[in-house]
Amino acid sequence: MKELKYCYKYPHPAVATDCVIFGFDGMSIKVLLIQRGIEPYKGQWALPGGFVGIDESAEECARRELQEETGLAGVSVEQFHTFSDINRDPRERVISIAYYALVKLSEVRGGDDASKAQWFSYNDIPSLAFDHDCILRMALRHLRDRICFEPVGFDLLPDVFTMTELQRLYEAILGVKFDRRNFYNKMLKLEVLTSAEPRPENASRRTPSKYRFNAEKYAELKQRGFRLEF
Amino acid sequence: MKELKYCYKYPHPAVATDCVIFGFDGMSIKVLLIQRGIEPYKGQWALPGGFVGIDESAEECARRELQEETGLAGVSVEQFHTFSDINRDPRERVISIAYYALVKLSEVRGGDDASKAQWFSYNDIPSLAFDHDCILRMALRHLRDRICFEPVGFDLLPDVFTMTELQRLYEAILGVKFDRRNFYNKMLKLEVLTSAEPRPENASRRTPSKYRFNAEKYAELKQRGFRLEF
């Protein structure tokens, strides 16, 4: 057993980070989970994460653990809440700083390190280790709050997408159904979509138009302040 | 010197909380600071806060420290960010979970414990200890983001207020000037204000009407989703 060689005048909690990684498969919101290889909760699914090293910031820790455990590199993670209930970990007092990220499914390639990482539909999440169900629910709440003011949803779609895909994404995140024409008009009115390609002249009326997210227009919009109203 | 009797296999950071307490004096945003009595930064102004006890949650710690250092009790604090830069405290690695709260100035009574607590105008903050200027700036950013979607501003006003007071509050938080008539119309249109009292029959045109915040109307509005547009 390793020596207890780090000593302090007062008890210190351990500090960890946990990451909620959201994806979208065209129909439902997905969450990336890892299967725990060690106790406690050995064999159970959990959010990727781990202890903060004494020489790294929490965000550095989150990105490092994410890469080690899921193979995901270079992801932009956003801190949303710190969980500090005194009994949330049976080993010792552990405070967890939670991050979330939105990734395109196409960018995730499982590596050797990631053999135990797997996507689950948000509506079909297994029983999670620790208080990770609580962390996950709060992450979704943050995503819901943000999607009405920021185009975070576009981070979950492929670069080129149809209006139907965009509508399904908003429906999946917000847990509601929209009227097709209404959604279409509201999105176009925002002027943050650009046609992805000239429509082929021989396109039938049933060929859906393809769009890209227009980051420049969005930046303008954000300056003015806006809200997607549904 | 106290014994170093709490020992761990891996180095553990200390964890603290810091509180940004906002008030409003009718003209400008105020921040409650305390003067440090010990090193490091002895004599300098800082946010109220302190180390998280091993048997309390971060929120419990924030409320306890706030009461001990400023006399403020029963304040509803909201977590907004955790600061984890490795060199933010010269003593040891300290991670700080930051909270903010909005209080009515009339509710703050300095006690003996609070002898070193003092309100400063946001535009006239002295040089702060640690990274507290950074924590304070982020707290104001959160307040600005929230005030457009939630009636947080009303927590800073007396129960009964004039439209001019409300306008000055929004101007102080957002750092802009509004057209008086425009602001008035937008606020009335939101329907979250109620007349505080029947207008005296002999009131001159110059006697300002008094309002209260209507929490019930606001709850309705929030269900529908809204944004104050300026």
Interface residues (C-beta under 8 A of the other chain):
Chain A: K2 E3 L4 K5 Y6 C7 Y8 K9 Y10 P11 H12 P13 A14 V15 F51 V52 I54 D55 E56 S57 A58 E59 Q79 H81 T82 S84 D85 I86 R93 I95 I97 C148 F149 G225 F226 R227 E229 F230
Chain B: K2 E3 L4 K5 Y6 C7 Y8 K9 Y10 P11 H12 P13 A14 V15 F51 V52 I54 D55 E56 S57 A58 E59 Q79 H81 T82 S84 D85 I86 R93 I95 I97 C148 F149 G225 F226 R227 E229 F230
